[in-house]
Amino acid sequence: MSNHLRNETSPYLLQHAENPVEWYPWGEEAFMKARDEDKPIFLSIGYSTCHWCHVMAHESFEDAETAALLNRGFVSIKVDREERPDIDNVYMAACQAMTGSGGWPLSVFLTPEKKPFYVGTYFPKTAQYGMPSFSNLLHAILEAWAHERENLIRSADTLTTVLATQQNRTFLSEKENPIERGLSALVNSFDRVNGGFGRAPKFPAPQNFLFLLQRYEKYGDAHALHMATFTLERMYAGGMFDHIGGGFCRYSTDRRFLVPHFEKMLYDNALLILTYAKAYELTDDRFYLDVAERTAAYLLREMRSNNGGFYSAQDADSEGQEGLYYVFTPEETVAVLGKEAGDAFNACFDITNEGNFEGKSIPNLLEHPREPERFEAEKQALLAYRKARAHLMTDDKALTFWNALAITAFCALYRVSGKDDYLNIALSTDAFLEVHAIRGENLFTSVKDGKTGSRAFLDDRAGLVLAKLALYDATLDRTFLDAAAKQAEIAVKEFFDSDIGGFFFTGMGNEALLFRSKETADNALPSGNSIMSYVLLRLSVLAPDALSDGIMEKQFAYMKSQAALQPVAHTAFLTALSDQEQPPAKIIAVGAQDKKTIPLLAPLGANVLLLEEQTAEYPLQNNRQTYYICRGVTCLPPTNELKKEWFMQH
């Protein structure tokens, strides 16, 4: 029998629509029921491709006895964190404050007034891993609700007050440059043997690589370049990259990048395309472009809808087993490829009888980091076999923020490769968002089956500004620059804290939660505040009249105070801060007619302005199209030619 999720569009919520748990979506109906029946709320937050969400669902939410206990004592609410990141942000902050860590599934117990009094993540069916069984926890919560409610409510009120107060703090510190401290932290945590930073698990965190690549680009820091490129090579060589079908999994569970958490996310792959494209631009090493293009090919083959949008994610599990879709035995490859080709493939990609993951093998190149090109036909054959062997669930909702990142990535890939197809993909995805996610000044966070999700959050709006600027960089079409300026203006109006700086995650038109959070630290994705810092800086150069006075300066002051606390958690902002301190290349093209060539020659991140006619400050030279070029604080003599090598300082 279906529960109250049956009419939802979220793939994650629909996965639970047939549970015996009487799930409600987030909304007033559930809260009214909790108040009327004097019950606590059990809030479960996850997403459709989350492995441990599946485990807890199978163990507890599909279990009739556990469901009966939940239905009898609680009002149960399911939330898709990808559709409602605002709810996730609030209660994840509570989880981190109470437990020191977080993750998904996020399990929260609330008062009917939505205030958290107990928070955790995954709870097993039976007591293990040092955790109580979920059913025992439910009994303990109900006992406390019946006999110690005043204490629960008091602790919930205190926690809510503390969390709300934290959103309005600034921490001013001018003692040390956060850029240098962030770089030092990455140097100290760099794994010189395996690549990456720290111990397992290892997440890609592309903003770290972009920060390091910028250090090389600006200052010739060879060690920063090595940390970035060595890690990019090892990430590709390991099992985190899908050597059969392309694309990156979400993170590595081990230090070597061998065993991934197998789910694939649009945002990881978009940001890694951008990162590998930048590495190629700086090194001219074709390897990085090849990885970027193979990742793009994966997105286009498996993650793109017919109407131009990109899907969100692919699951880690097949037929209830994590990674089943991706692993092979030597016998399988030989059966598909034949004895000679199969043995050669197995030897190259470490497919052995012993296996490297639960008795089977994750294809990898950790012993052969630069793969021979002779296996393309074999990969296609194994890809077709793999698809027929096991089903892989795809979350087919289109998230605005993640699609904006895809636009940005394909624009960068177009500019470093010169292939028009990539620009056309970016343009069609932008058209998809314009048609399906934008209504006048209103922006929506997701699109699924023609229906839009909630009103946009900061990340959606910031991502859209970033995408419009990327389209301007790729086309030099002023329409995109004007659109970026307009979206930034709306972001300031909806989200900016004019008192102390910083952007709230929720806007004036979003649902009011316990408090308005400000997310400044980068996680798997750059924070909306980091992105807004970057785009405001670029607009101050490209369209200075579009911004109100003092907005950018106040934003940078606020973010600098946050980065001073945890520099390595703010590397996306530190990249913007470095551009403020040492501006990227600026190109003023006078009498410019050739809009196509300039983006292919200008470096990623450069600011390009077009002047149709000469001015007293920028006259034509030799009565021909003229370029005025500045790098950092140094300007070159005016020239009639633009050459890519002028920007390659190292």
N, C-alpha and C positions, 0 to 999 in steps of 0.2 A: 504494500500500500504506500502510495506516494505521500511525502510530507509537504511542508509549505515551500519547498524549493522547486517544485515541479514546473513553475512558470518562469523561472529565472533563465537568463541567457548565458551566464558565466559557465564555462565548461567545468570549473571546479565545483561550483554549487550543484550543477546537474549530476556530477559524480556521486553526490550524497542525497539525491532526491528520492532514492528508493531505500535509504537506510531506515531501520526501525526507530531510530532517534527522531523525535518530532522537531526537526530543525526548522527554524525561522530564518529568513533573511534579516539583515540589520534593518530595523524600522520600528515605528511607533507601536505596531500591533504586538510585537514581542515585549516591548517595555511596559505596555499597558497590562499585558497578561502577568508579567512579573509583579507589578504593583498590586493588581487585583488579587492575585493568589498568594502574595507575600512570599515570593520565592527568590532565591538568588539566581543570577544568570551565569550560565556557562557559555563563554565566547570562545570559539575555535577559529583561528585564522590560519590560512595556508594558501596554496596555489596548486594548479592542476598537475604540474610535473614534479611535485615534491615527493621524493621517495619515502621519507619518514611520515609524511602526511598519509600516504597510502598504507603504510604499516599500521599506524594508529587507527585508521579507518577500518581496516580489515580485522584487527584484533578487538577493537572496542565498539566502534560505531555500527558495525554489522552484527554485533553480538546481542542477541535478544535480551539476555539478563542485564547487561550493562545499559542497554537502551532503556529498559524498564526503569532502572534506577534513575537515569537522567530524566526520563519523562515524568516520573513521580515527584522528584525533588527539585528540579531545575527548569528554567526556561532556556533552551539551547539555541544559540545563534551561530550561523556559519557566515564567514566573510572571506571573500577572495581578495587577498592583499594586493593583487595587481590591479584590480578595479577600484579598491578603496584603500590606497596607501595612506590616506589621512588617518583612518582608524588604526591601521597597523602601526603607524608612527607613534601614536599616543600610547598604545598598550605595549609596544615594544620598549618604549622608554621606561614604562613601569616595570617590565620584566628585567631590564638591565639594571635598574635601580635596586630592585629587590634581590636579584640573584647574581648580578655581576656579569651575566651573559645573556644571549638571546638566540633565536632561531625559530624554525618552523617545523612542525605545527606549533603555533603559539596558543597556549591554553590559559585562559584568563577567567577568573571568577569575580563577578561584579555584583554590586548592589543594584537594585532596580533603578537607581539614579546614575548608573553607568560607571561608578567609581570602583576601581580594582582593589581587592583585598587579598587575593592570592594569585600568583602568576607562575607559570612554568612553560615548558615546551612539550616534548614528547613524554608521555607516561605509558609504560608497558602494561600489557594485560596482567602479567604476574610480576611480583616484586623482583627486580634485577637491576644491574648497572648502578646499584646504590640508590635506586629510586623506588618509591612505593608503588604498588599496583594501582592502576587507575580506579578500580572499584573501591579499594580501601581509602584512597584519597577522597572520593565522592562521599563515602560514609563519614569521614572526618570533617569534611566541609559542612555537611548537613548537621552534624552534631554541634559544631561550633556556631552555625547559624541559629540553631535552636536555643543554645544555652550561653553563648558568649557574643551575642550579636553586637552589643555596645562596643566591645573591644574591636571587632571587625570593622565596624563603621568608623570608629575613631581612627584606626590605622589607615583606612581608605581615604578619609578626609585629609589626614596629614600628608600622605603620599601625593595626593592630587595637588595640594597646595605647594609642596616642594617642587614638583615637576613643572607646574605653571610658573613659579617664580624663576626657575632656571632659564626660561625662554627670554627673559628680559635683562640678562646679565651681560656685561662686557668686561673683558679682562685686558686692560691696556698694559702693554709691556714693550718698551723700546730697548731693553737691555741687549737682546740678541736678534739678529736678522732671522726670521722664520725660514727664509729660503735656505740659508746655509745650515740651519739646524735640521730641516727636512732632508737635505742632501746627506748630511752626516748620519742621520738615522738610517737611511737606505744603505749607505756604505757599510755601516756597522752590522746590519742584518742580512747583507747579501750572502747568498750561498754560493761560494766560489766553485764548488764541485758540481752542483746540480743546476745552478741558476735559480732565480727567484729569491724571495726574501723570507727570512724566518724559517720556521719548521712547518711540517704538515699540519692542517691542510694548506695548500697554496692556491690562492685565487689569482686570476690574471691581473686585476687592478690596472687596466690600461693607462689610467691617468698617471700612474707612477712612471711607466715607460715614456709617455709623452713629456713628462717633466724632465726625465734624464736626457732624452733626445734633444730637448730644448737647451739643456746645459751645454751639450756638445755644439749645437748649432750657434749659440751665442758666444761661447767662451772657449770652445775647443777642448772641453773636458773629456779626454780620451777614456778615462775610467768610467765616467757616466755613460758614454757610448757603449763601452764593453758590457756594463751591467745590463743595459737594455737589450742589446743585440744578442748577447750570449743567452739570456733568458728567453728571448723570442725564439731562438734556435732550439733550445731544449724543450720548450713548450710544444713546438711543432713536432720534434722528434718523438716525444713520448706519446702515451695513449690518450692524452687530453685532446689531441687533434685526431679527427677521424680520417685515417689514411685511405679508407675505402671510399667514403662519400663526401669528404671535405667538411669543414666547419669544426669549431671548438666546443668541447663540453664545458660545464660550468666551472669546475675546479679540479685540482688533483688531490687525492686523499693521501698521497705519499710525497716524499721530498724529491723523488726523481722525475715526477710528472708522468709516471707510468700508468697508475690506476686512477681514472677520473671518477667523479660523480657524474654519471653518464647523461644527465639531462642537458639539452642544448637550449640556450636562451638567445633571442634576437639581439638583446642589448650587448652581450659579450661579443658576439660575432661582428656586430656593427662597429663597436669600438676597437676591436682587434684589426679589422680591415683598415680603419683609420691609422692605427699604430704601425702596422706593417707597411702601409703606404708611405708613412713619414720616414720609417727606417730606410726604405728604398730610395726616397728622395735624397736623404743625407749620405748614403753609402754608395749608391748606384750599383748595388749588389742585386742582381735579378732574383735571387732566392726570395727576398722579402716580397717582391711584387708577385711572384708565383704563389706564395702562401695567401696573400691578400686576394688574388683572383680565384684561387681554389675555394676560399671561404665564401666569396661572393657567389660563385657557381652553386654552392650548397644552398645558400639563401634563396637564390632564384629558382632552383629546382624543387625545393621542398617547403619553403616558408613563405611563398608569395601567392597571393590570391589573384584571381582573374581581373579584379577591379583595381589592381595596383597597390594594395596595401600588403604589409608583411604580417604574418602570424607571430604569435608571442613566443612559443616554446615547443619543444618536443620532449616527451617523457623519458625518464631514465629506465623505466620498467617495461618489459614485454612479458605477457603471460604470467605476471606476478613476480618475475625475477629481474633484479637490477642488472643491467648490462647485457642481458641475453641477446639482444639484437646485434650487438657489436662484436661478440667474441667468436672465435673459430677454433676448430681442431685441424691438425694437418690432413686428416683424412677428408675433411670437407673441402678444403681448397684443392686437393688433388682430384677429387671427384668432379669439381667444377672446371678446373683448368687443365686437367691432364697431368700425367706423372712428371714430365720434365719441367713444364712451366710451374706446376704446383710446388714441386720441391724447391725451385729457385725462389719462388715467392715466399715460401715458408722460411727459407734461410735468411732472406733479406729482412723480413718483417717479424722475426722472432716468434713464429708460430711453431710450437714444440709439443711433444707428447706430454711433457710435465705441465705445461701451461704456466701462465703468470697471473691468472685470476680464476680462482675456484675451479681449477682443473682444466680450464680452457685458456685461450690466448687472446690478449688484446694486441692487435697489430701495432708495432712501434718500430722506430728507427733509432733507438737510443745507442745502438752500436754502429749504425750507419747514418749519421745525421744528415748528410746530403744525399738524398735518395736518387738512384739511377732513374732515368726517364723511360726505361723500357717496359714498365709495368702498367701503362695506361689501359691497355686492352684488358689485362687481367683484373684491374680494379673495376672496370665497367661490368665485367662478367660476375664478379663477386657482389657488386652492388645489386644487380638484378636478382641474384640468388638470395641475398640477405633480405630483400623486400618480400620475396615469396615465402621465406622461411618463418618470419615473425612479424607481427604488426607493431607499429610504433605510433602511439597516440600523439596527435598534434593539437595544441591549444590554438584554435583558429580565431580567437579574438584579436583585433588589431588595436594596440595601445598607442596613443598619440605620441607620447614621449619616445618610445622605442622606435616608432616609425620615423620620427624626426632625426634620431641618431642614424638610422639607416640612410636617410637622405644625405646627411652630412658625410657619411662614409663613402657613399657612391660618388658624391661630388669630388672627394679627395682622390678616389681611385681613378676617376676620369682624368683628373688633372695630372697625375703622375704617369698614367698609361697612354693618354691621348685617345682612348677608345670612346667614340661617341655613344655607344650602347649604354655605358655606365651613366652618362649624363641623362640620357633618355629615361633610364630607370628612376633616377632621382626626381626628374620632372614629373613622371607619372605618379610616383608616390606622393609628391606634393599636391598634385591634382586630386588624388584620392582623399587626402586630408581636407582639402578645400571643399570638396563636395560632401563628404560624410561626417567630418568632425567639427566643422566650423559653421556657425550660424550668426552672421553679423559679427558682433564683438564677443559672442559666446563661443567658447571652446569646450569640447568634451573629452574626457579622459580615455574613452575606448569606443570601438565600433564592433558590433557582433550581430550578424544576421540583419543588417540594416538598422539596428537599434543602437542608440548612443548610450554611453554610461553616464556617470555623474559629471557635474561641472568640473572643468579642468582644475588641477592643482598647480603649484608653482613649477614643478618639473615639466609638466606639459607645456606651459607657456614659455618657459626658458628654452626648452628643447626646440620649440617652434621658431623662436628668434634665431637660435643657432642654425637651424636648417635653412631659414630664409637667407641668412648671411652666407652660408655655404653655397647656396644657389646663385647669389650675387657674385661671389668669388669665381664661380665656374662659368658664368655667362656674361658678367658685367652689365646685366640688364637692371636698370635703375628700379624697375617695378619690384624686384625682390628686396632691394635695399629699403625702399619705402615701406614694404610690408614688414620687414624686420623692425624698423623704427616704430611702426604702429603697434606691433605686438609687444615691444618693450614698453611703450607708453601704457598699454593696458596692464602689463605686469606690475608696473610701478603703482598704478592706481589701485589695483586689486590686492596686492600682496606686500607692498613696501612698508616698513616700520619707519615712519618719518621722524620719530622721536630719537631713536638711537641707531638706526640703520639696520640692515639685514632684511630679508624677505621672509614672511611667514609662509608655511607650507600651504595653508588654506587661505582662500581669498574671501572677500567680503560676501560673495554670493554662495559660498559653500556651507554645508551643514555645520552648525556650531557644535563642537565636541567639548570635552572637559577643559581644554585650553588650546590655544593656537601655537603649534610647535614651530620652531625654527630649526631646520636641518642644515647644518653647515659642513659637517664632516663628510668626506667621501666614503662610500661603502663599495658595493660591487659597481655602482654607478657614480659618476661625479655628482655632487649635490647640486640642487637647483640654485643655491646661493653662489656656488663656484661658477656655474655656467653664466648666471646673471652678471657676475663680476667681469667675466671675460667679454660678454657681448656688449655690456655698457661701455667698456674700455674701447672696443672696436668702433662702436657707434659714435663715441666722442671724437673719433678721427674721421669717420666716413660720413656721418650725418650729425654734426655737433648741434645743429639747431633743433634736433628732435627731442633732446633731453632737457629737463628742467635743471637749473643751476644747482650744483651741490649734491645731486643724487649719487653720481658715481663716486665722488670723494667720500661721502658718508658710508657708502657700501664698502669701499675698500678699507676704511678705518675700522668698521665693525668686523669685517672678515679677518683683518690683520690681527685684531685682538683675539679672535677665536683660534686662528692658526698659531698664535704664540703659545697656546696651551698644548696642542698636539700637531706639530708641523707636518709629520708624516701622514696624518689623517686628512690633510688639506692640500695634497699635491696639485689637484686641479686648480685650486685658487692660487697656489704658489706659482703656477705657470702663468696665470694672468698677472700676478704681482710682478713677476720678472719682466713681462711685456710692458708693464707700466714704468718700471725702473729703466729698462733698456729696450726701447720700442723696436718692434720687428720692422722689416723692410717696408718702406712706403714708396709707392710708385705713382707719380702723376703723369698721365698720358695726355698730351695736348694735341688736339686735332685728331684724336684717335678714331680710326675707322675699323681697324682690325680687332674686334672684340674676341674673336676665337683664339688667336695666338697668344694674347697676353696671359690668360689664366694658365696656359700650359707652360709658360716660361717663368711666371712669378712663383715664388715659394709658397707652400701652404702656410697660412697665417699672415701673409703680407696684406697690407692695406693698399688697394688700388683705386684711384680716383680718375675719372675721365673728364676732360675739359674739351668740349667740342671746338672751341675757338681759343686762340691765344689771349693772354692777358699781359699787363705790364710786368707782373711778377713772373709769369711763365710764358715767355715768348717762344715762337717757333724758331728752330734752328734750321738754316738752309731751306726755309719754306717747306719743310716736310714734317711729318708726324714726329713729335719729340717727347722723350722720356726724361723726367726728373726723378732721380732715384736716391733715396737715403737709406742707409743701414745703420741702425742704432743712432748714434749722434754724428755720423759721418755721411756727407752727401757727395755723390759723384758729379762730375761735369755733365751738363745736358748732352744727350746723345740721340741719334736717329735710329739706333738699333737697341733691341732688348735681347740679352744673352743670358741663358740659364746659369752659366758658370760664374757670372758676376756675384751670384748670391751664395755660392758654395765657398764659404770662407775657409774651410778646413779640408 
